[in-house]
C-alpha cells in the first residue's frame, strides 16, 4: 500500500483546501428494492428501457416490453430473487455496501484524510444521481467514477457514462471528473482472480476443467464495434497463464442471454450440458465479469447451471464466488482509483 503523510491539492496557485482531495462513485448495475413482483417490475422497466441495453426502436420495443415482458417476467424473476435474498437484503446491495466501506477506509488510510466513497446504481436505488449528491454534500470537487465492470461494453460502462452526463447536464457547477473505462487486463485484477481460484483449489481440489462464464451480449453489438468479447477472452487467457493451465484445462462461455437474437457463444448452459459427453466429469466455474455476487451468479450459475451439468452426467460442480469484498479486490479498487486520481494529488 502506498504510504503518504499528507496530500497537497493542485488547483491554480492554491495548495491546500478544506475539501477532500477527491471522492469516489462506485457504480454497479443495481437490484430491485425487494424480491417482489412489483419491485422487480419497476426495476426491469428501468433496466430494459435503457437503449444501451436494448437498442431496438422504442416504437417496436416498448409495446413488447410494456405489453408482454413486464406482465409475465416479474413474477418469475421475483421467485429467483427470493431464492438468493438474505436477511440483510439483496446480495448485490449488501456486498456493494461492504465494498464501498472498505474502499473508503483503505483510501482514507492511504491518503491520511477522509476520502468519501458512495454507491450509485445504474438501475434502482441508490441512484447515480443520489451518489453524486452525497459526494457534493461532503465537499468533493473532484470525483472518480469507477464502474465495477472489468470488461468494457456499451451495455454496461457506456450506460454509466450516459447517466453521468445526464446528471451533470442539469448541474450549473460541475466537478472535475475522471472516469475508469475498464480493467480487464490489470495486473492486480488478474492476481486477485488467481488467488481466489487457488484458494478454492486448496479447499476443494482442482476439477477437470475451469469454466470462465462471462455475461453475454448480443453478437451484433460486437460486430458493430463493442470490444467486450475480446476483452473477456484476454482476461481468461491471462488468468489461465497465472494459474499455469494448459489449453485443455479451461474454457470460456457466455451466460444470461435474453430474447431470440444470437448472442456471444458458446452459451454457458449448452456447454455445461455437453461437457460430460466429452468426458469432463468435474468443473470449477468462475464469473470474472462480475465484481459482486448477484442473481446471475448465485442463482443462474451456482444453482441452475449446476443442475444442468449434473443432470447431463457430470459428477462434481463447484462455483467459485466473485471477488466481492476480498482484501485483494479492495486493493485492486484502490489502485484503480489512485491511477485515475493521480493528476489531482501527490504525496509530500
N, C-alpha and C positions, 0 to 999 in steps of 0.2 A: 504494500500500500504506500502511496506517495505521502511522505510526511512533510508538512509545511507549518511554519509558525504563524503565518498570517497571510492575508490576501490584500493586495492593493488593486483598486479598480482603475481602469484606464478609460477616461471619458473627458476628452479635451485636456485641460490642464489640471483637472480635479483628480486627486489621488485617493481620496477616501470618501465614503458615503455611508450613511446610516442604514441604507437598504442592503438586503442580502446581495452577495456577488451575482447570484442568478437564482432562478427557480427552475423546477423540472416538472413537466407534464408527462406522466406515463399514460400511454393510450393503449387500450385493448378493444376487442370487438364489442363486448358487453354481454348482458344476460337479462332475462326477464326479472322483474322485481319479486315475483312469486311463481311457484310451479303450478299455476292455474291456467285454464284455457283463456280466460280474459286477459291475464298479464302476458301470456305467450302471444296472443293475437296482436296485442299492442306492440310488442317487441318485433314480431315478424312483419307487421305492416311497415314499420320504420325501416327495418333491415332490407326487405325486399323491394322497397320503393326507391332505394338508392340506385341511381343509374350506373354507378361504378360496379355494383353487384350484378344487376340485371340491366343490360344496356339496350333492351328492346324498346321500340317506340311506346311511349305511355298510352297512346291510343289503342295499341294492341295489348300491352301488358297489364294495365290497370284493371280492365274488365275481368281478366283471368284472375288476377290477384284478389280483387275485391269480391268477385262473384263466386269463385271456386276455392282457391287456396285458403283464404282467411276464414272460410266457412267449414273447411274439412280438416286442415292440418293442426290447428291449435290444440284440440283435444288430444290428438295422438302425440304431439310433441310434448304436451304438458305431462303426460304419463312417463315419458322418457326422462324429463327433468326431475320428476318425483323420485325416480329410481336412483338418482345421484345427489339429490338435495341433502344437506346436512342440517343439524340443529342450529348451526351458525348462519346458514343461508346457502346461497349459490356457491359452489366450489370455486368458480372463476372469480367471484367477487371477494370471497374470503381470502383466497391466495393473493389476489391483486393487492388487497389492503396490506397484507403482510409484506409483500414485495416493496410497496411504497414506504412503509415504516422503516424497514431495514435499510433501504437505499438512502433515506433521509438521514438515518443515524450514521451510516458509513460516510456519506458525503460531508456531513457536518464535522465528523471527526477528522476527515482528511483535510478540510479547509479551515478548521478551527473557528468556525462560525456556523450559525444555523442556516442550512440550505433547505428551503421548503420544497417538498415533493407532493404533488397532488395527482389524483387519478382523473382521467376523462375517458368515457366510453363512447365509441362511435355510435352506438345504439343503446338506448335505455339510460339508466342512471348509475353513477353521476355522469352528467353530460360533459362534453369537451368545453362547452361554454362555462359551466359551473367551475370546472377546473381552472380555467383562465381567471375567472372572477376571484377565486380564492387566492391564487398566486398574486394577483394585483393587490388584494387586501393586505397581503403580507409584505408589500413593498417591492416585489420582484419587478425590475425594469428590464431585465434580460431573462429570456426563457428558452430552455432546451426542450424541444418536443421529441419525445422518444417513443415511437410506435413499437409495440412489442411483437413485431413480425420480423424474424431474421431474414427471410427472403422477400424481396420486393414483389408486389403485384399491384396492378391498377385497382383490383377489387378490395384491397386492404389499405396499403400505405397511401396510395393516391386518394382514397376516400378520406383518410385522416387529413391529408393536405387540403382537400376541398373544404372540410369542416372548419379547419383553422382559418382559411381565407374567408369563409362566410362569416365567421365570428368577428374578425377584425375589420370586415367591410362595414360594420356597424359602430366601430370604435373611433373616436376622434384622435386619441393619443395612443398609438400602438407601441408595444415594447420592441426591443431588438429580439430577433428570433433566430434560433439555429434548429434545423430540422434533420433528424437522423433518418436516412433513407433505407438502410439495410445493413446487416452484419453477418451475412450467410457464410462468409469465409474468415471471419475474425478469429484470430488465434485463441483468444480466451473463450470464445463460444465453442469452438471445436474441443478445446481442453475440458470444458465443463460437461459437454455431452459424453466424451470418452470416459471421464471419471464416473459419470452416472452409470454407464454400461458396465464398466469394470466392477463397480460396487455391487451391481446386480449379479454379475457372474460369480463374484466371491461368495455370495449368499446362496444362489440358486444353481450355480453351474452354467456352463455355456451350451446353448441349444445348437441344433444342426445349422440353423441359419438365422441371421439378424435381418429382420424386415424393417425398413425405414419407410413409414407411412406418412406422406405429406398430404395436406389438404389439397384437393383438386381445384382446377378452374376449367372453364370451357376451353377446348383445344383452339377455338377460333381466337381467343384472347392472345394466345401465344403466337399464332401465325400473324397476328396484327401488331406484334412487337413487344408483348409482355415478356420480360426476361425470367419470369418465375420458374418455369420448369428447368432451365439450365442452371439456375442458382440452386435449386433443390438437389440436382444431381451433383453439383460441385460440393455442396455440404456433405452429401452422402459419401462421396469419394474421399474427401478429406477425413471424415470420421473413420471410414474403413481403414485408411492408411494409419491413423493414430492408434487404432486397435490392432493393427497387424493382420487384418483379414485378407484372405485371398478372394478372387472374384466370385468364386462359387459359394462363399460363406455369407454373402449379404445381397440384398436386392431392394430396389426402390419400388414403391407403388403409391397410388393416389386414392384418397378416400373422399367421402361426403359428396358424391355427385348428385345433382339435382336436375330434374327435367329430362327431356328426350334428346337434347343436343349432345354431341360427342364431347367428352371431357378428356383430360390427360389420362393416359394409360401407362402401365396396367392398372386396372381397378383393384383396390385392396381386397374386396370381397371375392372377386373371381380368382385372384392369385392365391389367396389362402384356401380356397376350395380345391384348387388344383395341385398345390404343393404335396399333399400326402400321396397323390398318384405318381409323383416324381420321386418318391422315396424319402421326402423330408417329413420326419415324424415329430420334430420339436422345433419351435420357433420362439425367438425373443422379438418383441415388437416395440419400437420406439417411434415417437411422433415429433421429429425435430422442428417442424414448422410452428409448433405451439409452445409458447413461453409459459403457459399456465394450463393446468388440467381443467377440462371443461366437459360439456356434454359430448363433444366429438371424440374425446379421448376416453373418458370414464365410462360412457355407455356404448358408443359405436365401436370402439376398438377394444376396450378392456372386457366388455360383455358380449356384444353382438358378433364381433369378428372372432372371438374365442369359440363361440358356439358353432360358427361356420367351419372353422378349422377342425375342431374335434369331431363334428358330425361327418366331415369328409374323410375321416380316418386318422387324423392327427392324434398324437398321444400326449404331448405336453405343450402348453401355450403360456407364455409369460409376457405380461405388459410391463414395460419399464416406464415409470411415471415421468412427466415433464420435469423440467429443471425447477419450476416453481420458486420457492424461496431458499433453495440450497445456497450455501455460502459462496460457491464458485459462480453461481448465477448472479448473485448480488454484486460480486466483484466485477463480473462482466458488465453489468449495467452501469456500475460506477465508472469503469473505463470508457464506456461509450459516451457517457455524459461529459467526462473530463475532456475527451477528444473534441467534442462539439464546443465546449465552453472555453477551450484554450485561448482563443483570441481575446477573451474578456479578463482573464486572470493570470497571475503568475505568482510564484512563491517568492517571499522575500529571502 
